[in-house]
Amino acid sequence: MVTAKKSAFCIVLLYACFLVNHACDHDGVRFGYSGSIGPNYWGRLSPNFTLCSKGISQSPIDIVKDEAVYNPQLDPLERNYTATNATIVDNVFNIALRYNDTAETVKVGGIKYKLKQLHWHSPSEHTINGQRFAMELHMVHFTEDGNITVVAVLYRYGEPDPFLFQIKDQLAELHAEGCKAEKGNPLPVGVVDMTELKQGADRYYRYVGSLSAPPCTENVIWNILAEVREMTKEQADDLMAPLEGSYRHNSRPLQPLNGRTVQLYDRSLKIRKML
C-alpha cells in the first residue's frame, strides 16, 4: 500500500512538473519549441502572437557577411556596463538575469536604452553564413517609452566564460530545486560584474527585426557582435540544466529577410577611411 501511494505521488509530481514547464503569455497561452505549440504554430496560439506568423520583419536571421552593408554613419556601441545587483529566474523557456533599478545602458542611434534582462538560447538563433553556434546571449534593453534594442553575443565551445562563474551556484540551485521551484520566482544573485560583456564590439551587425519568442514584437533593433566568444560545454549545460527537456533547445528557426538590409559597423575600417 505504501509503495502504491508513493508511486501515485510520483506520478502526480511528474504531471505537475509537466504542467508548469510550458511557457505562457499573460493570458496563460502556452508556447514551446516543438510539437503543436512549437514555432510553426505560435501565430495560431493567441491573438497576442499574430506577428509570429504574419510579421514581415521577424528574427532571427542568417547574416551573410558579403551581403552586409558597411555604414559609416553607425556609431560604436556605447555600453555603460559596470557592476549591479541582479536576480536570476527560470522563465520556463529560458534562464534570465533581471536588472530592475539598473544604471547599465547602451546608446544606439544617439538614444540610451536601459538593460532590463539578459538570457541565453541553445543553440544560437542567429547564424553567420549559415553557421549555427553553440549558444547565443541576448541582452535586452528598453527606453522609457518601450522601444527595444538587443545586443546579441554568439558562443562556441572552448575556454571558460569568466562572466558565467558569477552565477554558477545560482544555476546549480535552480537545477536542484527542479519541479519544486516556483517558475518565474527570482533568486537573488547579488552584485554582478558586467564589464566582461563590454568586450568585442569593434565589429557588429545591425538590422531591424523582432523579439525571437512570442509575442514576436517587431521594430526591435538588433546588434549582433561579430566576435564569437567562448564557453565550455559544461557551462552551456549548466545554463540549460534547470529547464525542462523540450526547452533546452530553445531556438526559433531562421526567418526570411524580406528585403531588409543588414548593416555593418567596423571600427578598423572606419578609422582607415578617416585617414
PyRosetta script that sets phi, psi and omega in degrees:
from pyrosetta import init, pose_from_sequence

init()
pose = pose_from_sequence("MVTAKKSAFCIVLLYACFLVNHACDHDGVRFGYSGSIGPNYWGRLSPNFTLCSKGISQSPIDIVKDEAVYNPQLDPLERNYTATNATIVDNVFNIALRYNDTAETVKVGGIKYKLKQLHWHSPSEHTINGQRFAMELHMVHFTEDGNITVVAVLYRYGEPDPFLFQIKDQLAELHAEGCKAEKGNPLPVGVVDMTELKQGADRYYRYVGSLSAPPCTENVIWNILAEVREMTKEQADDLMAPLEGSYRHNSRPLQPLNGRTVQLYDRSLKIRKML")
pose.set_psi(1, -44.1)
pose.set_omega(1, 179.6)
pose.set_phi(2, -62.3)
pose.set_psi(2, -41.1)
pose.set_omega(2, 179.8)
pose.set_phi(3, -63.3)
pose.set_psi(3, -41.4)
pose.set_omega(3, 179.2)
pose.set_phi(4, -63.0)
pose.set_psi(4, -43.5)
pose.set_omega(4, 179.0)
pose.set_phi(5, -64.4)
pose.set_psi(5, -39.7)
pose.set_omega(5, 179.7)
pose.set_phi(6, -65.2)
pose.set_psi(6, -41.1)
pose.set_omega(6, 178.9)
pose.set_phi(7, -63.6)
pose.set_psi(7, -42.6)
pose.set_omega(7, 179.6)
pose.set_phi(8, -62.9)
pose.set_psi(8, -40.3)
pose.set_omega(8, 179.5)
pose.set_phi(9, -63.4)
pose.set_psi(9, -41.5)
pose.set_omega(9, 179.8)
pose.set_phi(10, -63.3)
pose.set_psi(10, -39.7)
pose.set_omega(10, 178.4)
pose.set_phi(11, -63.1)
pose.set_psi(11, -44.7)
pose.set_omega(11, 178.8)
pose.set_phi(12, -61.9)
pose.set_psi(12, -42.0)
pose.set_omega(12, -180.0)
pose.set_phi(13, -63.0)
pose.set_psi(13, -44.0)
pose.set_omega(13, 179.0)
pose.set_phi(14, -63.9)
pose.set_psi(14, -39.4)
pose.set_omega(14, 179.8)
pose.set_phi(15, -66.5)
pose.set_psi(15, -41.2)
pose.set_omega(15, 177.8)
pose.set_phi(16, -62.6)
pose.set_psi(16, -40.5)
pose.set_omega(16, 177.9)
pose.set_phi(17, -62.0)
pose.set_psi(17, -41.4)
pose.set_omega(17, 178.8)
pose.set_phi(18, -61.2)
pose.set_psi(18, -41.3)
pose.set_omega(18, -177.2)
pose.set_phi(19, -64.4)
pose.set_psi(19, -42.1)
pose.set_omega(19, -176.3)
pose.set_phi(20, -78.1)
pose.set_psi(20, -16.9)
pose.set_omega(20, -176.3)
pose.set_phi(21, -89.9)
pose.set_psi(21, 47.4)
pose.set_omega(21, 170.5)
pose.set_phi(22, -133.8)
pose.set_psi(22, 126.9)
pose.set_omega(22, -179.4)
pose.set_phi(23, -70.0)
pose.set_psi(23, 144.7)
pose.set_omega(23, -176.4)
pose.set_phi(24, -132.5)
pose.set_psi(24, 155.4)
pose.set_omega(24, 169.5)
pose.set_phi(25, -88.4)
pose.set_psi(25, -173.5)
pose.set_omega(25, -175.4)
pose.set_phi(26, -65.9)
pose.set_psi(26, -20.7)
pose.set_omega(26, 178.7)
pose.set_phi(27, -93.8)
pose.set_psi(27, 8.1)
pose.set_omega(27, 177.3)
pose.set_phi(28, 81.7)
pose.set_psi(28, 16.2)
pose.set_omega(28, 178.9)
pose.set_phi(29, -81.9)
pose.set_psi(29, 125.1)
pose.set_omega(29, -175.9)
pose.set_phi(30, -81.1)
pose.set_psi(30, 143.1)
pose.set_omega(30, 169.6)
pose.set_phi(31, -138.6)
pose.set_psi(31, 155.6)
pose.set_omega(31, -178.6)
pose.set_phi(32, -149.1)
pose.set_psi(32, -159.5)
pose.set_omega(32, -176.7)
pose.set_phi(33, -122.0)
pose.set_psi(33, 12.4)
pose.set_omega(33, 177.2)
pose.set_phi(34, -156.1)
pose.set_psi(34, 163.5)
pose.set_omega(34, 174.9)
pose.set_phi(35, 66.9)
pose.set_psi(35, -151.2)
pose.set_omega(35, -172.8)
pose.set_phi(36, -73.1)
pose.set_psi(36, -9.3)
pose.set_omega(36, 175.7)
pose.set_phi(37, -115.4)
pose.set_psi(37, 16.5)
pose.set_omega(37, -179.2)
pose.set_phi(38, -78.5)
pose.set_psi(38, 178.8)
pose.set_omega(38, -174.0)
pose.set_phi(39, -54.0)
pose.set_psi(39, -33.5)
pose.set_omega(39, -180.0)
pose.set_phi(40, -66.3)
pose.set_psi(40, -16.5)
pose.set_omega(40, -176.2)
pose.set_phi(41, -115.4)
pose.set_psi(41, -0.7)
pose.set_omega(41, -175.8)
pose.set_phi(42, -52.7)
pose.set_psi(42, -44.0)
pose.set_omega(42, -175.7)
pose.set_phi(43, -63.0)
pose.set_psi(43, -18.0)
pose.set_omega(43, -178.8)
pose.set_phi(44, -96.7)
pose.set_psi(44, -11.4)
pose.set_omega(44, -172.0)
pose.set_phi(45, -76.0)
pose.set_psi(45, -29.2)
pose.set_omega(45, -176.3)
pose.set_phi(46, -158.0)
pose.set_psi(46, 145.9)
pose.set_omega(46, 173.3)
pose.set_phi(47, -57.6)
pose.set_psi(47, -26.2)
pose.set_omega(47, 178.8)
pose.set_phi(48, -70.9)
pose.set_psi(48, -16.2)
pose.set_omega(48, -175.4)
pose.set_phi(49, -102.3)
pose.set_psi(49, 11.7)
pose.set_omega(49, -172.9)
pose.set_phi(50, -54.3)
pose.set_psi(50, -40.3)
pose.set_omega(50, -177.5)
pose.set_phi(51, -62.3)
pose.set_psi(51, -22.8)
pose.set_omega(51, -179.6)
pose.set_phi(52, -61.2)
pose.set_psi(52, -27.5)
pose.set_omega(52, 179.7)
pose.set_phi(53, -111.7)
pose.set_psi(53, -25.8)
pose.set_omega(53, -174.9)
pose.set_phi(54, -108.0)
pose.set_psi(54, -7.8)
pose.set_omega(54, 179.1)
pose.set_phi(55, -67.2)
pose.set_psi(55, 152.2)
pose.set_omega(55, -179.5)
pose.set_phi(56, -113.1)
pose.set_psi(56, 0.1)
pose.set_omega(56, 179.0)
pose.set_phi(57, -130.9)
pose.set_psi(57, 62.0)
pose.set_omega(57, -172.9)
pose.set_phi(58, -96.2)
pose.set_psi(58, 161.4)
pose.set_omega(58, 178.6)
pose.set_phi(59, -126.1)
pose.set_psi(59, 153.2)
pose.set_omega(59, 6.9)
pose.set_phi(60, -88.7)
pose.set_psi(60, 175.1)
pose.set_omega(60, 178.7)
pose.set_phi(61, -135.4)
pose.set_psi(61, 166.1)
pose.set_omega(61, 169.9)
pose.set_phi(62, -89.2)
pose.set_psi(62, 127.0)
pose.set_omega(62, 178.8)
pose.set_phi(63, -96.4)
pose.set_psi(63, 114.8)
pose.set_omega(63, 178.4)
pose.set_phi(64, -94.9)
pose.set_psi(64, 114.3)
pose.set_omega(64, -172.8)
pose.set_phi(65, -55.0)
pose.set_psi(65, -46.1)
pose.set_omega(65, -175.4)
pose.set_phi(66, -69.6)
pose.set_psi(66, -14.9)
pose.set_omega(66, -179.6)
pose.set_phi(67, -100.6)
pose.set_psi(67, -8.1)
pose.set_omega(67, 176.4)
pose.set_phi(68, -70.8)
pose.set_psi(68, 137.3)
pose.set_omega(68, -174.8)
pose.set_phi(69, -100.3)
pose.set_psi(69, 118.9)
pose.set_omega(69, 176.5)
pose.set_phi(70, -65.1)
pose.set_psi(70, 127.6)
pose.set_omega(70, -179.7)
pose.set_phi(71, -119.1)
pose.set_psi(71, 106.7)
pose.set_omega(71, -178.6)
pose.set_phi(72, -66.7)
pose.set_psi(72, -13.9)
pose.set_omega(72, -179.7)
pose.set_phi(73, -82.0)
pose.set_psi(73, -13.3)
pose.set_omega(73, 178.8)
pose.set_phi(74, -69.6)
pose.set_psi(74, 141.5)
pose.set_omega(74, 179.4)
pose.set_phi(75, -99.1)
pose.set_psi(75, 161.8)
pose.set_omega(75, 172.1)
pose.set_phi(76, -59.9)
pose.set_psi(76, 153.9)
pose.set_omega(76, 174.6)
pose.set_phi(77, -76.2)
pose.set_psi(77, 105.3)
pose.set_omega(77, 179.4)
pose.set_phi(78, -84.6)
pose.set_psi(78, 96.6)
pose.set_omega(78, -177.5)
pose.set_phi(79, -104.8)
pose.set_psi(79, 117.6)
pose.set_omega(79, 178.4)
pose.set_phi(80, -96.4)
pose.set_psi(80, 78.1)
pose.set_omega(80, 179.5)
pose.set_phi(81, -110.0)
pose.set_psi(81, 125.7)
pose.set_omega(81, 178.5)
pose.set_phi(82, -127.1)
pose.set_psi(82, -111.8)
pose.set_omega(82, 176.7)
pose.set_phi(83, -136.1)
pose.set_psi(83, 134.2)
pose.set_omega(83, -174.8)
pose.set_phi(84, -153.9)
pose.set_psi(84, 158.4)
pose.set_omega(84, 178.2)
pose.set_phi(85, -70.7)
pose.set_psi(85, 142.2)
pose.set_omega(85, -179.9)
pose.set_phi(86, -144.8)
pose.set_psi(86, 161.6)
pose.set_omega(86, 170.2)
pose.set_phi(87, -123.6)
pose.set_psi(87, 155.5)
pose.set_omega(87, 177.4)
pose.set_phi(88, -113.5)
pose.set_psi(88, 144.1)
pose.set_omega(88, -174.7)
pose.set_phi(89, -143.7)
pose.set_psi(89, 141.8)
pose.set_omega(89, 171.4)
pose.set_phi(90, -91.1)
pose.set_psi(90, 104.3)
pose.set_omega(90, -179.3)
pose.set_phi(91, -84.4)
pose.set_psi(91, 9.5)
pose.set_omega(91, -176.2)
pose.set_phi(92, 79.5)
pose.set_psi(92, -48.4)
pose.set_omega(92, -178.3)
pose.set_phi(93, -99.5)
pose.set_psi(93, -6.8)
pose.set_omega(93, 171.7)
pose.set_phi(94, -163.3)
pose.set_psi(94, 168.3)
pose.set_omega(94, 172.2)
pose.set_phi(95, -104.6)
pose.set_psi(95, 129.9)
pose.set_omega(95, -173.4)
pose.set_phi(96, -132.9)
pose.set_psi(96, 148.3)
pose.set_omega(96, 166.1)
pose.set_phi(97, -99.2)
pose.set_psi(97, 130.8)
pose.set_omega(97, -179.8)
pose.set_phi(98, -109.5)
pose.set_psi(98, 142.0)
pose.set_omega(98, 177.9)
pose.set_phi(99, -126.3)
pose.set_psi(99, 114.7)
pose.set_omega(99, -175.1)
pose.set_phi(100, -89.1)
pose.set_psi(100, -72.4)
pose.set_omega(100, -179.2)
pose.set_phi(101, -99.8)
pose.set_psi(101, 69.1)
pose.set_omega(101, -174.0)
pose.set_phi(102, -103.5)
pose.set_psi(102, 151.0)
pose.set_omega(102, 174.1)
pose.set_phi(103, -100.4)
pose.set_psi(103, 3.5)
pose.set_omega(103, -178.4)
pose.set_phi(104, -71.0)
pose.set_psi(104, 126.1)
pose.set_omega(104, -176.0)
pose.set_phi(105, -138.4)
pose.set_psi(105, 162.9)
pose.set_omega(105, 168.2)
pose.set_phi(106, -132.0)
pose.set_psi(106, 142.6)
pose.set_omega(106, 178.6)
pose.set_phi(107, -104.9)
pose.set_psi(107, 121.8)
pose.set_omega(107, -179.7)
pose.set_phi(108, -129.5)
pose.set_psi(108, 122.1)
pose.set_omega(108, -178.6)
pose.set_phi(109, 61.6)
pose.set_psi(109, 31.8)
pose.set_omega(109, 179.6)
pose.set_phi(110, 79.4)
pose.set_psi(110, 2.8)
pose.set_omega(110, -178.0)
pose.set_phi(111, -112.6)
pose.set_psi(111, 135.9)
pose.set_omega(111, 178.1)
pose.set_phi(112, -87.7)
pose.set_psi(112, 131.4)
pose.set_omega(112, 176.2)
pose.set_phi(113, -116.5)
pose.set_psi(113, 136.7)
pose.set_omega(113, 179.6)
pose.set_phi(114, -90.7)
pose.set_psi(114, 136.2)
pose.set_omega(114, 176.1)
pose.set_phi(115, -70.6)
pose.set_psi(115, 123.4)
pose.set_omega(115, 179.5)
pose.set_phi(116, -107.5)
pose.set_psi(116, -37.4)
pose.set_omega(116, 180.0)
pose.set_phi(117, -163.4)
pose.set_psi(117, 159.7)
pose.set_omega(117, 171.4)
pose.set_phi(118, -135.7)
pose.set_psi(118, 148.8)
pose.set_omega(118, -177.5)
pose.set_phi(119, -151.8)
pose.set_psi(119, 170.2)
pose.set_omega(119, -173.0)
pose.set_phi(120, -122.6)
pose.set_psi(120, 148.8)
pose.set_omega(120, 174.2)
pose.set_phi(121, -122.9)
pose.set_psi(121, 142.7)
pose.set_omega(121, 178.4)
pose.set_phi(122, -133.1)
pose.set_psi(122, 122.7)
pose.set_omega(122, -9.9)
pose.set_phi(123, -73.1)
pose.set_psi(123, -167.7)
pose.set_omega(123, -179.0)
pose.set_phi(124, -62.1)
pose.set_psi(124, 150.6)
pose.set_omega(124, 176.5)
pose.set_phi(125, -87.3)
pose.set_psi(125, -49.9)
pose.set_omega(125, 175.1)
pose.set_phi(126, -76.4)
pose.set_psi(126, 149.8)
pose.set_omega(126, 174.7)
pose.set_phi(127, -123.3)
pose.set_psi(127, 155.1)
pose.set_omega(127, 176.6)
pose.set_phi(128, -116.3)
pose.set_psi(128, 117.9)
pose.set_omega(128, -176.0)
pose.set_phi(129, 51.0)
pose.set_psi(129, 38.8)
pose.set_omega(129, 177.7)
pose.set_phi(130, 82.2)
pose.set_psi(130, -3.9)
pose.set_omega(130, -178.3)
pose.set_phi(131, -89.1)
pose.set_psi(131, 126.0)
pose.set_omega(131, 176.4)
pose.set_phi(132, -97.4)
pose.set_psi(132, 143.7)
pose.set_omega(132, -176.2)
pose.set_phi(133, -108.2)
pose.set_psi(133, 172.3)
pose.set_omega(133, -172.9)
pose.set_phi(134, -65.7)
pose.set_psi(134, -42.6)
pose.set_omega(134, -176.0)
pose.set_phi(135, -144.6)
pose.set_psi(135, 163.4)
pose.set_omega(135, 174.2)
pose.set_phi(136, -143.6)
pose.set_psi(136, 130.8)
pose.set_omega(136, 177.8)
pose.set_phi(137, -101.6)
pose.set_psi(137, 131.8)
pose.set_omega(137, 175.3)
pose.set_phi(138, -113.8)
pose.set_psi(138, 120.9)
pose.set_omega(138, 176.0)
pose.set_phi(139, -105.2)
pose.set_psi(139, 108.9)
pose.set_omega(139, -169.0)
pose.set_phi(140, -99.7)
pose.set_psi(140, 123.2)
pose.set_omega(140, -176.9)
pose.set_phi(141, -120.6)
pose.set_psi(141, 146.7)
pose.set_omega(141, -179.9)
pose.set_phi(142, -129.3)
pose.set_psi(142, 150.1)
pose.set_omega(142, 164.9)
pose.set_phi(143, -90.4)
pose.set_psi(143, 169.8)
pose.set_omega(143, -179.3)
pose.set_phi(144, -64.7)
pose.set_psi(144, -25.7)
pose.set_omega(144, 179.7)
pose.set_phi(145, -96.3)
pose.set_psi(145, 14.6)
pose.set_omega(145, 168.8)
pose.set_phi(146, 93.8)
pose.set_psi(146, 4.2)
pose.set_omega(146, 175.5)
pose.set_phi(147, -73.1)
pose.set_psi(147, 150.3)
pose.set_omega(147, -171.6)
pose.set_phi(148, -125.3)
pose.set_psi(148, 137.2)
pose.set_omega(148, 167.1)
pose.set_phi(149, -133.6)
pose.set_psi(149, 144.5)
pose.set_omega(149, -178.9)
pose.set_phi(150, -123.6)
pose.set_psi(150, 133.1)
pose.set_omega(150, 170.0)
pose.set_phi(151, -102.1)
pose.set_psi(151, 120.8)
pose.set_omega(151, -176.6)
pose.set_phi(152, -110.9)
pose.set_psi(152, 139.4)
pose.set_omega(152, 179.3)
pose.set_phi(153, -125.1)
pose.set_psi(153, 127.4)
pose.set_omega(153, 178.2)
pose.set_phi(154, -93.9)
pose.set_psi(154, 145.7)
pose.set_omega(154, -178.1)
pose.set_phi(155, -129.4)
pose.set_psi(155, 140.8)
pose.set_omega(155, 167.1)
pose.set_phi(156, -112.8)
pose.set_psi(156, 164.6)
pose.set_omega(156, 175.2)
pose.set_phi(157, -73.5)
pose.set_psi(157, 138.8)
pose.set_omega(157, -179.5)
pose.set_phi(158, 176.2)
pose.set_psi(158, -126.8)
pose.set_omega(158, -179.5)
pose.set_phi(159, -71.8)
pose.set_psi(159, 156.4)
pose.set_omega(159, 179.4)
pose.set_phi(160, -61.6)
pose.set_psi(160, 145.5)
pose.set_omega(160, 174.3)
pose.set_phi(161, -89.8)
pose.set_psi(161, 113.7)
pose.set_omega(161, -176.6)
pose.set_phi(162, -58.3)
pose.set_psi(162, -33.0)
pose.set_omega(162, -177.8)
pose.set_phi(163, -59.6)
pose.set_psi(163, -38.4)
pose.set_omega(163, -174.3)
pose.set_phi(164, -72.1)
pose.set_psi(164, -18.8)
pose.set_omega(164, 176.2)
pose.set_phi(165, -59.1)
pose.set_psi(165, -28.4)
pose.set_omega(165, -175.5)
pose.set_phi(166, -70.1)
pose.set_psi(166, -22.1)
pose.set_omega(166, -176.8)
pose.set_phi(167, -118.7)
pose.set_psi(167, 12.3)
pose.set_omega(167, -177.5)
pose.set_phi(168, -57.6)
pose.set_psi(168, -46.9)
pose.set_omega(168, -177.5)
pose.set_phi(169, -65.6)
pose.set_psi(169, -40.3)
pose.set_omega(169, -179.3)
pose.set_phi(170, -68.2)
pose.set_psi(170, -36.0)
pose.set_omega(170, 175.8)
pose.set_phi(171, -63.4)
pose.set_psi(171, -41.6)
pose.set_omega(171, 178.2)
pose.set_phi(172, -64.1)
pose.set_psi(172, -37.1)
pose.set_omega(172, 179.2)
pose.set_phi(173, -66.9)
pose.set_psi(173, -42.5)
pose.set_omega(173, 177.1)
pose.set_phi(174, -61.2)
pose.set_psi(174, -41.7)
pose.set_omega(174, 179.9)
pose.set_phi(175, -65.8)
pose.set_psi(175, -42.5)
pose.set_omega(175, -178.2)
pose.set_phi(176, -64.1)
pose.set_psi(176, -35.5)
pose.set_omega(176, -179.1)
pose.set_phi(177, -67.9)
pose.set_psi(177, -33.7)
pose.set_omega(177, 177.0)
pose.set_phi(178, 51.9)
pose.set_psi(178, -128.9)
pose.set_omega(178, -176.5)
pose.set_phi(179, -67.6)
pose.set_psi(179, -19.4)
pose.set_omega(179, -179.6)
pose.set_phi(180, -74.6)
pose.set_psi(180, -16.9)
pose.set_omega(180, -177.2)
pose.set_phi(181, -70.1)
pose.set_psi(181, 142.3)
pose.set_omega(181, 173.7)
pose.set_phi(182, -82.9)
pose.set_psi(182, 108.4)
pose.set_omega(182, -176.3)
pose.set_phi(183, -62.3)
pose.set_psi(183, 132.8)
pose.set_omega(183, -178.8)
pose.set_phi(184, 86.9)
pose.set_psi(184, -1.3)
pose.set_omega(184, 179.3)
pose.set_phi(185, -88.7)
pose.set_psi(185, 114.3)
pose.set_omega(185, -174.7)
pose.set_phi(186, -68.3)
pose.set_psi(186, 144.3)
pose.set_omega(186, 177.1)
pose.set_phi(187, -112.0)
pose.set_psi(187, 124.6)
pose.set_omega(187, -178.1)
pose.set_phi(188, -61.1)
pose.set_psi(188, 137.7)
pose.set_omega(188, 177.0)
pose.set_phi(189, -108.6)
pose.set_psi(189, -30.8)
pose.set_omega(189, -173.7)
pose.set_phi(190, 94.9)
pose.set_psi(190, -156.7)
pose.set_omega(190, -177.3)
pose.set_phi(191, -78.9)
pose.set_psi(191, 126.3)
pose.set_omega(191, 178.9)
pose.set_phi(192, -112.1)
pose.set_psi(192, 125.6)
pose.set_omega(192, 178.9)
pose.set_phi(193, -80.8)
pose.set_psi(193, 117.8)
pose.set_omega(193, -174.5)
pose.set_phi(194, -96.5)
pose.set_psi(194, -3.8)
pose.set_omega(194, -171.9)
pose.set_phi(195, -62.4)
pose.set_psi(195, -28.9)
pose.set_omega(195, 179.6)
pose.set_phi(196, -60.1)
pose.set_psi(196, -30.4)
pose.set_omega(196, -176.9)
pose.set_phi(197, -84.3)
pose.set_psi(197, 0.8)
pose.set_omega(197, 176.5)
pose.set_phi(198, -82.6)
pose.set_psi(198, -11.7)
pose.set_omega(198, -174.5)
pose.set_phi(199, -78.9)
pose.set_psi(199, 158.5)
pose.set_omega(199, 169.8)
pose.set_phi(200, 81.2)
pose.set_psi(200, 29.4)
pose.set_omega(200, -178.4)
pose.set_phi(201, -107.7)
pose.set_psi(201, 18.1)
pose.set_omega(201, -179.7)
pose.set_phi(202, -68.0)
pose.set_psi(202, -25.4)
pose.set_omega(202, 175.5)
pose.set_phi(203, -137.3)
pose.set_psi(203, 134.3)
pose.set_omega(203, 175.0)
pose.set_phi(204, -150.5)
pose.set_psi(204, 158.1)
pose.set_omega(204, 176.7)
pose.set_phi(205, -106.6)
pose.set_psi(205, 140.1)
pose.set_omega(205, 179.7)
pose.set_phi(206, -128.3)
pose.set_psi(206, 137.0)
pose.set_omega(206, 172.3)
pose.set_phi(207, -154.8)
pose.set_psi(207, 166.5)
pose.set_omega(207, 179.0)
pose.set_phi(208, -101.7)
pose.set_psi(208, 122.2)
pose.set_omega(208, -177.5)
pose.set_phi(209, -139.3)
pose.set_psi(209, -134.0)
pose.set_omega(209, -174.3)
pose.set_phi(210, -143.6)
pose.set_psi(210, 171.5)
pose.set_omega(210, 164.3)
pose.set_phi(211, -63.3)
pose.set_psi(211, 142.2)
pose.set_omega(211, -175.4)
pose.set_phi(212, -91.8)
pose.set_psi(212, 8.1)
pose.set_omega(212, 173.7)
pose.set_phi(213, -136.2)
pose.set_psi(213, 158.5)
pose.set_omega(213, 179.2)
pose.set_phi(214, -51.2)
pose.set_psi(214, 138.1)
pose.set_omega(214, 15.1)
pose.set_phi(215, -89.5)
pose.set_psi(215, 13.2)
pose.set_omega(215, 175.9)
pose.set_phi(216, 59.6)
pose.set_psi(216, 36.4)
pose.set_omega(216, 179.0)
pose.set_phi(217, -53.3)
pose.set_psi(217, 134.9)
pose.set_omega(217, -178.1)
pose.set_phi(218, -95.9)
pose.set_psi(218, -176.9)
pose.set_omega(218, -176.2)
pose.set_phi(219, 64.1)
pose.set_psi(219, 32.8)
pose.set_omega(219, 173.6)
pose.set_phi(220, -91.8)
pose.set_psi(220, 129.5)
pose.set_omega(220, 178.0)
pose.set_phi(221, -88.3)
pose.set_psi(221, 117.1)
pose.set_omega(221, -179.9)
pose.set_phi(222, -98.9)
pose.set_psi(222, 138.2)
pose.set_omega(222, 175.4)
pose.set_phi(223, -129.2)
pose.set_psi(223, 103.8)
pose.set_omega(223, -177.2)
pose.set_phi(224, -102.2)
pose.set_psi(224, 116.1)
pose.set_omega(224, -178.2)
pose.set_phi(225, -66.7)
pose.set_psi(225, 135.7)
pose.set_omega(225, -178.8)
pose.set_phi(226, -74.7)
pose.set_psi(226, -28.2)
pose.set_omega(226, 180.0)
pose.set_phi(227, -75.9)
pose.set_psi(227, 122.2)
pose.set_omega(227, 178.7)
pose.set_phi(228, -88.1)
pose.set_psi(228, 122.9)
pose.set_omega(228, 179.9)
pose.set_phi(229, -87.6)
pose.set_psi(229, 178.3)
pose.set_omega(229, -178.8)
pose.set_phi(230, -126.4)
pose.set_psi(230, 149.6)
pose.set_omega(230, 167.4)
pose.set_phi(231, -146.6)
pose.set_psi(231, 161.2)
pose.set_omega(231, 179.0)
pose.set_phi(232, -80.7)
pose.set_psi(232, 160.8)
pose.set_omega(232, 175.6)
pose.set_phi(233, -60.4)
pose.set_psi(233, -37.3)
pose.set_omega(233, 178.8)
pose.set_phi(234, -62.5)
pose.set_psi(234, -42.8)
pose.set_omega(234, 178.9)
pose.set_phi(235, -63.7)
pose.set_psi(235, -40.4)
pose.set_omega(235, 178.5)
pose.set_phi(236, -63.9)
pose.set_psi(236, -41.9)
pose.set_omega(236, 178.4)
pose.set_phi(237, -63.5)
pose.set_psi(237, -39.6)
pose.set_omega(237, 179.4)
pose.set_phi(238, -63.1)
pose.set_psi(238, -36.6)
pose.set_omega(238, 179.9)
pose.set_phi(239, -66.7)
pose.set_psi(239, -32.9)
pose.set_omega(239, -177.2)
pose.set_phi(240, -94.3)
pose.set_psi(240, -17.8)
pose.set_omega(240, -172.6)
pose.set_phi(241, -56.1)
pose.set_psi(241, -38.9)
pose.set_omega(241, -179.6)
pose.set_phi(242, -67.0)
pose.set_psi(242, -18.0)
pose.set_omega(242, -175.9)
pose.set_phi(243, -81.8)
pose.set_psi(243, 149.3)
pose.set_omega(243, 173.6)
pose.set_phi(244, -64.9)
pose.set_psi(244, 151.5)
pose.set_omega(244, -168.7)
pose.set_phi(245, -46.4)
pose.set_psi(245, -47.5)
pose.set_omega(245, -174.6)
pose.set_phi(246, -70.5)
pose.set_psi(246, -14.6)
pose.set_omega(246, 179.0)
pose.set_phi(247, -98.7)
pose.set_psi(247, 1.1)
pose.set_omega(247, 177.3)
pose.set_phi(248, -78.3)
pose.set_psi(248, -10.0)
pose.set_omega(248, 168.6)
pose.set_phi(249, -118.8)
pose.set_psi(249, 85.3)
pose.set_omega(249, -169.5)
pose.set_phi(250, -110.9)
pose.set_psi(250, 52.3)
pose.set_omega(250, -179.7)
pose.set_phi(251, -113.8)
pose.set_psi(251, 129.3)
pose.set_omega(251, 174.9)
pose.set_phi(252, -77.0)
pose.set_psi(252, 142.7)
pose.set_omega(252, 176.6)
pose.set_phi(253, -61.2)
pose.set_psi(253, 158.9)
pose.set_omega(253, 178.9)
pose.set_phi(254, -61.6)
pose.set_psi(254, 145.8)
pose.set_omega(254, -179.4)
pose.set_phi(255, -111.3)
pose.set_psi(255, 152.6)
pose.set_omega(255, -179.6)
pose.set_phi(256, -66.0)
pose.set_psi(256, 146.1)
pose.set_omega(256, -179.1)
pose.set_phi(257, -71.9)
pose.set_psi(257, -33.8)
pose.set_omega(257, 177.9)
pose.set_phi(258, 52.7)
pose.set_psi(258, 45.1)
pose.set_omega(258, 174.2)
pose.set_phi(259, 81.3)
pose.set_psi(259, 1.2)
pose.set_omega(259, 178.9)
pose.set_phi(260, -71.4)
pose.set_psi(260, 152.6)
pose.set_omega(260, 177.9)
pose.set_phi(261, -102.9)
pose.set_psi(261, 132.7)
pose.set_omega(261, 171.8)
pose.set_phi(262, -95.6)
pose.set_psi(262, 121.4)
pose.set_omega(262, -178.8)
pose.set_phi(263, -96.2)
pose.set_psi(263, 154.4)
pose.set_omega(263, -179.6)
pose.set_phi(264, -121.1)
pose.set_psi(264, 130.9)
pose.set_omega(264, 166.8)
pose.set_phi(265, -105.9)
pose.set_psi(265, 128.2)
pose.set_omega(265, 179.4)
pose.set_phi(266, -135.8)
pose.set_psi(266, 108.2)
pose.set_omega(266, -175.4)
pose.set_phi(267, -60.4)
pose.set_psi(267, -45.7)
pose.set_omega(267, -177.2)
pose.set_phi(268, -65.5)
pose.set_psi(268, -38.6)
pose.set_omega(268, 178.8)
pose.set_phi(269, -67.9)
pose.set_psi(269, -37.3)
pose.set_omega(269, 178.7)
pose.set_phi(270, -64.8)
pose.set_psi(270, -40.5)
pose.set_omega(270, 179.9)
pose.set_phi(271, -66.2)
pose.set_psi(271, -43.3)
pose.set_omega(271, -179.0)
pose.set_phi(272, -61.3)
pose.set_psi(272, -39.4)
pose.set_omega(272, -178.0)
pose.set_phi(273, -72.4)
pose.set_psi(273, -20.6)
pose.set_omega(273, 179.3)
pose.set_phi(274, -83.0)
pose.set_psi(274, -18.4)
pose.set_omega(274, -176.0)
pose.set_phi(275, -78.0)
pose.dump_pdb("model.pdb")
